[in-house]
C-alpha cells in the first residue's frame, strides 16, 4: 500500500557540473595570450577566429593542468583520450563546433570529500556575445557583437556523480572544490568573473528509493550563495509539483537571485543534436609517464589533506581546521605564524587568525597583503597567553599592526596597553575597595555577584590593562572573602 | 622563349641557378601565358614580379601555380566558392610558404571544384575549367585548374590537394604527373579543409622528376598541424631506369569492371612494360576496396559538414543580410554554397545525426579500417600496387553533372588510397581515343621514394608524348 504523496518525505539528489577556466599562458588550441579585460578582439589570431585552413594544436600547459586536476581528484587518467567536435551554430563559436571531449574523457572515476567524480575533460571556451537592446538576450536584441578574446580559453569540465543530498552540502562541496583548485594554482576560480562556473542537476525522490527522479539543470550561477538559493528554490518547486500530483519536466532553468524566480532557458523541443565525432585535426591525447609524474609532483598539499593534518597533528577544532585549509591564504598565514613563535598556543592563534585577523581583511583576499607579519601576530597571541596583555588591548594592538605593521611588544609599550603590574594593581584595588564600600559589605555578607562592581571599577581605572581573574583574586584576598 | 617553355621545372631551376636563365624572364613568360588563359584554369594571377631567388634556391625561382584551396596572405583564397568571395587570408599555408622559401614564387591561384568537392571541376563557383586536350571535355577534379594549367604550359608546375583522387584523377585526365603523399607527410595548415582525415597536398607536374623535386621541399613536420609527421628520409630525385626485382600487385577489384576498354588496354601495356623492365607482376586481393566509394561518401561529407560550418557570414566573406540570426545563417549559406557542396553538407549532417551515427559514420570507419588492412596484407607480398587512375578518359563537360553517382565513380580507383592514408602517383600511360590515360602506382606509407623511382622508370619506358603547348 503506497502512502499518499503528501505524507511522503523526499530527498534531494544533486550532481554538479563545473567549468573551470585554466590559468594557462595561452589559449587551448592557439598561441594567443589569455585575456583579462583587454579591448575586445585584441587577443585573437586566424586560428581562434576560425579562419579557413587553420588547425588547432593542443596546449601542453592546459594538458598539464588538466592532469593535475585529474590526479588531485583521484581520477583514473585515460591512457588515450580523444577530442571530439561538438557541432552547433552560434556566433560565439567561430568554427561552428566546439572542440571538447566526449566518449573518452581525460579522466574518470575520482572522489573529492564524500562526492564521487564522474569525469574530467578538456575543452575550449566560447567567445562572448554582447547584445544591445532592452532584452539583454539575442532574441529581440537590436544588434549583437562578438568579442573573441575569451574564445578558445582552456576549460576543464568536472562532472560529479549525483551524490549530494542537500543544497547546502552541494554549496559546501563546491567551496571545497574551489579551494582545491585555488591551492593548485590552475585557475583564478572567480565565479563572478566566470573563471569558475557551476551548473547543478537537481531532482528529488522519496526517501528510501534508489531510482532517480526527473532532473532539471540549473545553469551558471555566479556565486555559491546563489547556487545554494537556486537549488533550494528548485527543490521546493519540484516538491510542490510532485505533491500536487504533477510531474517534473526535464528542462534547463535560470535562477534570478534578485526575484528568486526560476525561468526555463531551453525546453527539450529545442534540444541540440550536437553530432559529435572525433576531431580529425588532433591526435589522441596520450599522457606519458613523465607527464603524469610531472603533474603529480606539481600538486601541493590539498585542502582536504591540510584540514585533516591541522585537526589531527596541530589539534585544532574541525571547523577551524577546515576554515584555514579551505581559505589557503589564511592557512598559509597561520602556519607561518605558528612556526615563528614557539611560545604561542596553536588553538588560540588559530582562533585569532580565523576571527580577528579575517575580520580586518576587508576587501583584501590574502592576509599576506596586510602589513601585519605572521610572527607579529604570533607574538601578540603569545603575550595574551603570558598574561602580559588583555584580549581587548590585544585587539587594539592588532588594529595598529594591520594598519602600520611593527612589533606588538613595542606598540603595547608605547600605548601603555600592557597589563598593569602588581604594585600598581594593588593600589588601584585599594582605591576601588574604599570607593565601593557598599559592594564590599554585600560580598562579605555572601552576595558573590556584588564583586562585579569592584572589578568593573578596577578595569575602568586600568583601561582594561588588568587581568579580570587576577583582580578578583586580589579583591577577595583584601576583604577576606 | 619557346625553349624556355619547353624546359621541365627541374631543368629550368638548374639553369637559373647556373645563371643561364633569368628567373624574371621565366616568371614573365608564365605570367603572360597564365593571363592569356582560355581554359579558366586561373582565378587569380600575380601582378608583381617576385624578387629574384637566392643564388642557391633549390627551386630556382620557377613559378608555382597554387590551387585556390591554399591560403596565401593577401591573395584571394576562396576555395572557388562564392561564400569566400573577396576573402584574402591574413596568413600563408605552410606548404606554400615552404615552396616559396625554397624559391618557387606564387604565379597564381588555380580554379577547382568548390571546396575540392568534385571530379570534373564543374562545381567551381567561378565556372568550369576546360581540358587542354579537348576543350569540350573536363580536366577532372577537384584540382582541375592546376592540372590544366600544367598540361597547357600555363605554369611549369602546380600544387593541388587530394582527398579521394583530386590530384591523381585530373592529372590522369590531363596527361600529367600528380602525386598524393602519405597522410601527414605534408602539413595541412592553411589548406582550406574539406575532409580533414583524408586531405593531403601534393604536386602536379610535367614529369616525375619535377614531382620529386617539388615534394622534396613540401614534406616535413609542422608544429601547426598536429597530424603532420617528420618524413623518415629525404625525397630523392629518381634516376633508376630499370625495375629489376620490384614486385607489383594488380588488384582485380580496381582493374576490372567499370574500367573502360581503352583505359584497360593502356593499363595492360603498362603491365607488360613492368615485366620488360625486370619487375614482377602478380594478382593481389583488395577485397574491401569496392566499398571505398560508399565509405568515402559518408566520411568525407561528415567531416565536411563540420569543416564548412564556419562559413556563416559572421567574421569574413559575404554576409547575406544583417537581420535576424537564423536568416543571416540561412541566406548566407544558401547564396554562398553551390549545389554539390550543399548536397554533401546535408549527407554529412545526416550521417552524424544522433541515431544514425553508428549505422553510417561508425560503419564507414570500420570499412576504412578494412581497406587499410587489405593494403597492409597486400604489401606483405608486393612492393607496389598498380591500377588505372581513372576508369575513363576525360568526359564531356555536362555529361555527369546531373548524375552525381556516375560522377562519384570517377574516383573509384583513387579513393581507397586516401582511406588507407597511403601515397600514390598518377603518370600518363598513353592515349585512348586521343585522350590521356593515367596509371596509378601506390605504395605503403612513406614509400614515396620507392613510388617515384618506379614511376620514373615507367615514365622513361612509356615515353609519353605530351600535347604540344599552344602559343598565346
Interface residues (C-beta under 8 A of the other chain):
Chain A: X46 X49 X50 X51 X52 X53 X54 X55 X56 X57 X58 X85 X87 X89 X91 X94 X95 X96 X97 X138 X144 X146 X273 X275 X276 X277 X280 X281 X282 X283
Chain B: X70 X71 X77 X79 X84 X87 X89 X90 X91 X93 X188 X189 X190 X191 X192 X193 X195 X196 X197 X223 X224 X225 X226 X227 X302 X303 X305 X306 X308 X309 X310 X311 X312 X314 X315 X316 X325 X329 X349 X352 X353 X354 X357 X361
